[in-house]
């Protein structure tokens, strides 16, 4: 298989690139390096079956040319900045929704029929059904990020119906692991490096979230592609547990052997669109036969260990 990976230099994308290469596939990574990092592709660049193209998914001509000859598209490029979405609302529209339209059009032009898409559990908004299954009724959208991803899902489904494509739409919880460069573990670790005596926490620490370790995520994606054969396959990906923010802080501070004073911003959410309880029903992917190997705590610690050994990422992000 020749795989085309948008966002191929990002956290999930670069791990997927390495995973696909290890399985013997040919891989083209496409990334504008706005948030992705070329360092993440160091091992891949030494592989004879790997090609990196630095460009933007909003550049339709370059995207269409780069995708030529591919068999399968993994569309991971996106703006994942949920927290500051209301500061730049056009970014979610352009980098998520319009970009996905461009990817689908490039596929159509090149006769490529298969796409895997990284969606999000955020599309469920503040649902009343917890754990939340794939067929849960959609409430009012609470973030521009979630709304833009839901629009992407709709377009992918319509292209599959209209042009005979096949799609795998994965609604992720937050992903943890090596090459993680944004999120609560990153933020807390950076703050604690600056001041191990005090930690400022957005919200009240009681927000309930589920997380998934990166290698479990990749295993589930490729497993589903092999075993879910409908024209459009929509699957939640997560663990069968959740934790509170305070639990994660406990994992982190215990690993670092520190006891900072915790200072909360107050309220049940950290920012606009921060749902206080996200926990997905993953029975559909379990029934196919895919189960995570790592707990949330293990994922947090592995992420923290990687950040400790790769502190250049903290400087790059700054």
C-alpha positions in Angstrom: 0.0 0.0 0.0 1.1 3.5 -0.7 -0.2 5.7 2.1 -0.6 9.5 2.0 -0.6 11.1 5.5 -1.6 14.7 5.9 -0.2 16.2 9.1 2.6 13.6 8.8 5.1 15.5 10.9 2.7 16.0 13.8 2.2 14.0 17.0 -0.1 11.4 15.7 0.9 11.6 12.1 4.6 11.0 12.6 3.9 8.0 14.8 1.6 6.7 12.2 4.3 7.2 9.5 6.8 5.1 11.5 4.2 2.5 12.2 3.2 2.1 8.5 6.8 2.0 7.4 7.5 -0.8 9.9 4.7 -2.8 8.3 6.4 -2.5 4.9 4.1 0.2 3.4 5.3 3.1 1.2 4.5 6.4 2.9 4.2 10.0 1.7 4.0 12.6 4.6 2.5 15.9 3.8 2.8 18.8 6.3 3.4 22.5 6.3 5.4 22.3 9.6 3.3 25.0 11.3 2.9 22.7 14.3 4.5 19.5 13.1 8.2 19.0 13.5 10.7 17.7 11.0 12.6 16.1 14.0 9.8 13.7 14.4 10.5 12.3 10.9 14.3 11.7 11.5 13.9 7.9 11.4 11.5 8.0 8.5 13.8 10.0 6.3 16.3 7.2 6.4 13.8 4.8 5.0 13.8 4.1 1.2 10.0 3.9 1.1 9.4 7.4 2.6 8.8 10.8 1.0 8.2 14.1 2.8 6.5 17.0 1.1 6.4 20.3 2.9 3.2 22.1 1.8 -0.2 23.1 3.0 -3.6 21.2 2.6 -5.0 24.6 1.6 -2.8 24.6 -1.5 -5.1 22.5 -3.7 -2.8 22.1 -6.7 0.2 21.0 -4.6 -2.0 18.7 -2.6 -3.5 17.0 -5.7 -0.1 16.5 -7.3 1.5 15.2 -4.1 -1.3 12.7 -3.6 -1.0 11.2 -7.1 -0.4 7.4 -7.1 -1.5 6.9 -3.5 -3.8 4.1 -2.5 -5.0 5.3 0.9 -5.3 8.7 2.6 -4.9 9.2 6.3 -6.1 12.7 6.9 -4.7 13.9 10.2 -3.8 17.6 9.4 -5.9 19.9 11.5 -6.0 22.9 13.8 -6.5 21.2 17.2 -6.4 24.4 19.3 -9.7 23.9 21.1 -8.9 26.2 23.9 -8.3 29.4 21.9 -10.8 28.6 19.1 -12.9 31.7 19.8 -9.9 33.9 19.4 -9.5 32.9 15.7 -12.7 31.3 14.5 -11.7 31.2 10.8 -8.8 28.9 11.6 -11.1 25.9 12.4 -13.1 26.5 9.3 -10.1 26.8 7.0 -7.7 24.2 8.5 -10.3 21.6 9.4 -13.4 21.9 7.2 -12.1 23.5 4.0 -8.9 21.5 4.3 -10.9 18.2 4.4 -12.9 19.3 1.4 -9.6 19.9 -0.4 -8.4 16.4 0.6 -11.6 14.8 -0.7 -11.3 16.7 -4.0 -7.7 15.7 -4.4 -8.7 12.1 -3.8 -11.5 12.3 -6.4 -9.2 13.8 -8.9 -6.6 11.0 -8.4 -9.2 8.2 -8.2 -8.3 7.3 -4.6 -11.2 5.6 -2.8 -10.1 5.1 0.8 -9.8 7.6 3.6 -9.2 7.4 7.4 -10.0 10.6 9.3 -9.1 11.8 12.8 -12.3 13.2 14.2 -12.9 13.9 17.9 -15.2 13.1 20.8 -15.7 16.8 21.1 -18.4 16.5 18.5 -20.8 15.1 21.1 -20.7 18.4 22.9 -22.1 18.2 26.5 -24.1 15.1 25.8 -26.4 13.6 28.4 -25.5 10.1 27.4 -22.3 8.9 29.2 -20.5 6.8 28.2 -21.3 8.2 24.8 -21.9 5.8 21.8 -21.5 6.6 18.2 -25.2 6.9 17.6 -25.8 9.3 20.5 -28.0 12.3 19.6 -26.0 15.4 18.9 -26.6 18.3 21.3 -25.7 21.9 20.6 -22.0 22.2 19.6 -19.9 23.7 22.3 -16.6 24.4 20.5 -15.7 25.6 17.0 -13.2 22.8 16.8 -15.9 20.2 17.4 -18.3 21.9 15.0 -15.7 22.0 12.2 -14.8 18.3 12.7 -18.5 17.4 12.5 -18.7 19.2 9.2 -15.7 17.2 8.0 -17.5 14.0 8.9 -20.6 15.0 7.0 -18.5 15.7 3.9 -16.6 12.5 4.1 -19.9 10.5 4.4 -21.4 12.4 1.4 -18.3 11.8 -0.7 -18.4 8.1 0.2 -22.0 7.9 -0.9 -21.7 10.1 -4.0 -18.3 8.9 -5.3 -18.1 5.3 -4.2 -15.4 6.0 -1.6 -14.9 4.2 1.7 -14.3 6.0 4.9 -13.1 5.3 8.5 -14.0 8.1 10.8 -12.3 7.9 14.2 -13.7 9.9 17.1 -10.7 10.2 19.4 -10.5 11.0 23.1 -7.3 13.0 23.9 -4.2 11.1 22.8 -1.1 10.7 24.9 2.4 9.5 24.3 5.7 10.1 22.6 5.9 13.3 20.5 3.0 14.8 22.4 3.4 18.6 22.1 0.2 20.1 23.5 -2.3 19.3 26.1 -2.6 19.1 29.9 0.5 16.9 30.5 2.6 19.2 28.4 1.2 22.4 30.1 1.5 21.0 33.7 5.0 19.8 33.1 6.2 23.1 31.7 4.6 25.0 34.6 6.2 22.7 37.1 9.6 23.1 35.6 9.3 26.8 35.9 7.9 26.6 39.5 7.7 23.2 41.2 6.2 24.8 44.3 2.9 25.9 42.7 0.6 24.8 39.9 -2.2 26.9 38.4 -5.1 24.7 37.2 -7.8 25.9 34.8 -11.2 24.8 36.2 -11.8 23.1 39.5 -9.7 19.9 38.9 -12.8 17.8 38.7 -13.3 17.7 35.0 -13.6 14.1 33.9 -11.7 13.0 30.8 -10.6 9.8 29.0 -7.3 9.4 27.3 -5.7 6.9 24.9 -2.0 6.0 24.5 -0.7 6.7 21.0 0.4 3.1 20.1 -3.0 1.8 21.2 -4.6 4.5 19.0 -2.6 3.4 16.0 -3.3 -0.3 16.6 -7.0 0.5 16.8 -7.0 2.5 13.6 -5.2 -0.1 11.5 -7.3 -2.9 13.1 -10.5 -1.2 12.2 -9.4 -0.6 8.6 -8.8 -4.4 8.3 -12.1 -5.4 10.1 -14.7 -2.7 9.5 -15.9 -2.9 5.9 -19.0 -0.7 5.6 -18.9 2.2 3.1 -18.7 4.6 6.1 -17.3 3.3 9.4 -17.6 5.6 12.5 -15.8 4.5 15.6 -15.1 5.9 19.0 -11.5 5.3 20.1 -10.6 5.5 23.8 -10.1 3.6 27.0 -12.8 2.0 29.1 -11.9 4.3 32.0 -11.7 8.0 32.8 -9.9 10.2 35.3 -10.3 13.6 36.8 -7.8 16.4 36.2 -6.7 16.1 39.8 -5.9 12.4 39.2 -3.6 13.3 36.4 -1.9 15.9 38.5 -1.3 13.3 41.1 0.3 10.9 38.5 2.6 13.7 37.3 3.6 15.1 40.7 4.2 11.7 42.1 6.5 10.8 39.2 8.4 14.1 39.6 8.5 13.6 43.4 7.1 17.1 44.1 4.1 18.4 46.1 3.1 21.8 44.6 0.4 24.0 46.0 -2.6 23.7 43.6 -4.4 26.9 42.6 -7.6 26.6 40.7 -9.3 29.1 38.4 -12.7 28.0 39.7 -15.7 26.7 37.8 -16.4 23.3 36.3 -14.6 24.1 33.0 -11.3 25.5 32.0 -12.3 27.4 28.9 -15.1 28.0 26.5 -16.0 24.7 25.0 -14.2 22.6 27.6 -16.7 19.9 28.3 -16.5 18.8 32.0 -17.2 15.2 31.3 -15.9 13.3 28.2 -16.2 9.5 28.2 -16.8 7.5 25.1 -18.5 4.2 24.7 -16.0 2.1 22.8 -18.0 -1.2 22.7 -18.2 -1.0 18.9 -14.4 -1.2 18.4 -14.2 -3.7 21.2 -16.7 -6.0 19.4 -14.4 -5.9 16.4 -11.6 -7.2 18.7 -9.5 -4.2 19.5 -8.6 -3.5 23.2 -6.0 -1.0 24.5 -2.9 -2.4 26.2 -2.1 0.7 28.3 -4.0 2.4 31.1 -4.5 6.2 31.3 -2.0 6.4 34.1 0.6 4.5 32.0 -0.1 6.8 29.1 0.4 9.9 31.3 3.7 8.6 32.7 5.1 7.5 29.3 4.2 11.0 28.0 5.9 12.7 30.9 9.0 10.5 30.5 9.3 11.4 26.8 9.0 15.1 27.7 11.7 14.8 30.3 14.0 13.2 27.7 13.1 15.7 24.9 12.9 19.1 26.6 13.8 20.8 23.3 10.1 20.4 22.5 9.3 22.8 25.3 11.7 25.4 23.9 10.3 24.9 20.3 6.7 25.4 21.5 7.7 28.5 23.4 
